[in-house]
């Protein structure tokens, strides 16, 4: 029947449903998630003692309603999030600043 999926870890940090997840080939150890808690979270994936460990690095705040989607630019520098507040935000991931 093929290979079975194996749980490697759990990301805990949002206060509501996760609505989207994004990563990029430029930095496969960076994961972004969006949530109904009005935030985008930046996560760092590492390996410690042969295990995968995911750390929340920062929360990007600025939307006034559910964040329904997030994507990372191909160079891994920017992210765009879309929200039920009828806005798109362009984030510089490293600084956390939005335009």
C-alpha positions in Angstrom: 0.0 0.0 0.0 3.0 2.3 -0.1 4.7 4.3 2.6 2.8 5.3 5.7 3.1 8.9 7.0 4.8 9.2 10.4 4.2 12.1 12.8 7.5 13.9 13.4 6.3 16.8 15.6 3.5 19.2 16.5 3.6 23.0 16.0 1.9 24.7 19.0 1.5 28.5 19.2 -1.6 29.6 17.5 -4.8 30.4 19.5 -7.2 29.3 16.9 -7.6 27.2 13.7 -4.6 27.1 11.2 -5.8 28.2 7.8 -2.7 27.9 5.7 0.9 26.7 5.7 3.8 27.8 3.5 7.5 27.1 2.9 10.0 27.6 0.2 12.9 25.8 -1.4 15.1 28.8 -0.6 14.9 28.0 3.1 13.1 24.7 3.8 13.7 25.1 7.5 11.4 28.1 7.6 7.6 27.5 7.9 4.9 30.1 7.9 1.3 29.5 9.1 -1.7 31.7 9.1 -4.6 31.4 11.6 -8.0 32.5 12.7 -6.2 34.1 15.7 -5.4 37.0 13.3 -1.6 36.2 13.1 1.0 34.7 10.8 3.6 32.7 12.7 7.2 32.1 11.5 8.6 28.8 12.6 12.1 27.3 12.4 12.5 23.6 11.8 15.7 22.1 13.3 17.0 18.6 14.1 18.2 17.8 17.5 19.5 14.4 18.5 18.0 12.9 15.3 14.5 14.4 16.1 12.7 17.2 14.3 12.0 20.2 16.5 10.0 23.2 15.5 10.4 26.6 17.3 8.0 29.6 16.9 10.3 32.5 16.0 7.8 35.3 15.8 4.2 36.2 15.3 3.3 38.7 12.6 0.5 40.9 13.8 -1.5 43.5 12.0 -4.7 42.0 10.5 -8.0 42.8 12.2 -9.8 39.5 11.3 -9.0 35.9 10.4 -5.9 35.4 8.3 -7.0 33.0 5.6 -3.8 32.5 3.5 -0.1 33.1 3.5 2.6 32.6 0.8 6.4 33.1 0.9 8.3 34.8 -2.0 10.6 32.6 -4.0 13.7 34.3 -2.4 12.3 33.7 1.1 12.5 37.4 2.1 8.8 38.4 1.9 5.5 36.9 2.7 2.0 38.0 1.6 -1.0 37.3 3.8 -4.7 37.6 3.0 -7.3 38.3 5.7 -11.1 38.5 6.1 -10.5 42.2 7.0 -10.3 42.6 3.2 -6.6 43.4 3.2 -3.4 41.9 1.9 -0.2 42.5 3.8 3.3 42.3 2.5 5.7 41.3 5.3 9.5 41.4 5.4 9.9 38.1 7.3 13.2 38.9 9.0 12.1 42.2 10.6 8.4 41.3 10.9 7.5 44.7 9.3 4.4 45.0 7.1 3.9 47.3 4.1 
